[in-house]
Amino acid sequence: MFVLLVACGPPTVDARAVWIASQRDKGGARTLTIYDAGRLVERELLPADPGPEAEVLPLVVELDPRGQGALVRAADGGWQHELGDSFGTLRAGYVDLAGERTLPLALPASLAPDAAGFAPAGGALWWTAGCPAALELVPLSPRVATPSAGDTGAVVPLAWPLPVGCAEVWGAVGAADAPVVFAVQGVPENGSLRPGPGGHVLALRYPRPDHGYDDAPALTALGQVRLPDELLLRLPRARCAGPGPSCGLAVVDPDGRTLSLAGVGACGVWRWVAGEPAVECAVPAGGPSWRSPDRLIAAISPRHYVFREDLVIRRYDLGTGEHVGRPLIGDTSELFTRTSVDGRAVVFATTRGSALRVDEAGLELLSVEQAPCTGAQPPVASPNARYLAWTCVIDGGADVGGLVAGEIVRVSSAGMERFQGVPMWALAIDDDGDLLLHSRDDQEFSLELLLPPAAPRNLYVLSADGELARVDALEPDPELMRGMGPSIYRWIAAQAT
């Protein structure tokens, strides 16, 4: 049950954030706190088997790409819903933040946290299981019926048998703006997957109704094809709905119509239009160096690719062969790439302040201003990729309330804004430029966690017009949480909606 804590006035951020309180009651229960566009609510996490073993590792908490809900798993020995594992009992559940419900999940035995993934368009969680393999998918929309197993109460996933092989050789990549996933047969390589020569590919549509209620959900086949019998490579990891083995396997356009893969030899980029009988060569090898497949960042429409060579960004039109390029000022060591939630735009920025956005219409220089930024955190981007924000350390800065000063940087088409004050950490920024942050005790940074090592002190909102307001005192302190990836940690997980 949700418990209303406080009704927050403006300013607010159109975002959802979750964190777990470090304190537990006598039964071992933890409190999951949710920030929902200005409202603070609580959800109680009950351990099935309280005991010392349940305290060893942090819980896995991952928000879906559109901030509709959070997957909560145990990386230790105890939480809410049973999950078979070779090392003992694990638990998993999906906390639906929009529909205010919890879905118990029974994930396969020994499934690593990053072996399950959210569909990029939201509304589904998928994994591969079994030998022979099957793609299993749980629809997450409250408009979709979710039958449960009588013995465990866990949601029964939709299953689609895959043609050959076992689960570990199959990955899936999805569209960012359509309920479509492509299951790709691959070759395991250093903990990841690359497309397998001659491998099978299936395009499947999953239920995500915009209107009405689906009481008989099912996966629908959109087509099947074989990959060329040639060496295929991984692509840069520009956008993934989780850092699992499938990240970089291929790129899918936002409409879910095409799948593109990197090739070696006569063809640089192979492309399959779902439903067509064969994979075609979209970008032949031997062209200009910027068109090399290892420089392909994204497909922002069924006909437009984005390539990056060093700091030169290009949009390439497959239909006409036209390409438009523009350089970004800065250093590649300071460069970050962020994709809009709908996958139709990509923004490139250096932590010195320059930023460039590319979409189907063209390239737009958001900011050309430059200023040093020591100890920059990875930037957060708004859902439409028109705002970016990050924080910096001010070397030798004046004390603010006994703390060395920090700096917040916000970049948009209006240019670059900088705000000095207590040290902060950016969590999410919405399409109006309102920013959710937490303050820090100091400016220390852990290379192991890639986070400030001390728990956050207060939750703040920086509005688009520069007003800073405290939202919550974060008492008790948040507990460290894991992301889906083995090296990803968070104090607070946040996503603009």
Salt bridges, closest charged atoms under 4 A:
ASP36 OD1 - ARG16 NE 3.17
ASP49 OD2 - ARG91 NH2 2.22
GLU55 OE1 - ARG24 NE 2.73
GLU62 OE2 - ARG490 NH2 3.15
ASP76 OD2 - ARG30 NH2 3.74
ASP96 OD2 - ARG101 NE 2.65
GLU100 OE2 - ARG39 NH2 2.95
ASP177 OD1 - ARG66 NH2 3.10
ASP177 OD2 - ARG344 NH2 3.28
GLU189 OE2 - ARG194 NE 2.92
ASP255 OD1 - ARG344 NH2 2.51
ASP294 OD1 - ARG295 NH1 3.16
GLU309 OE2 - ARG295 NE 3.79
ASP317 OD2 - ARG303 NH2 2.90
ASP317 OD2 - HIS304 NE2 3.40
GLU334 OE2 - ARG352 NE 3.17
ASP359 OD2 - ARG357 NH1 2.84
GLU360 OE2 - HIS304 ND1 4.00
GLU364 OE1 - ARG386 NH1 2.91
GLU407 OE1 - ARG418 NH2 2.94
GLU417 OE1 - ARG410 NE 2.93
ASP441 OD1 - ARG457 NE 2.90
GLU479 OE1 - ARG24 NH2 2.65
GLU479 OE2 - ARG30 NH1 2.78
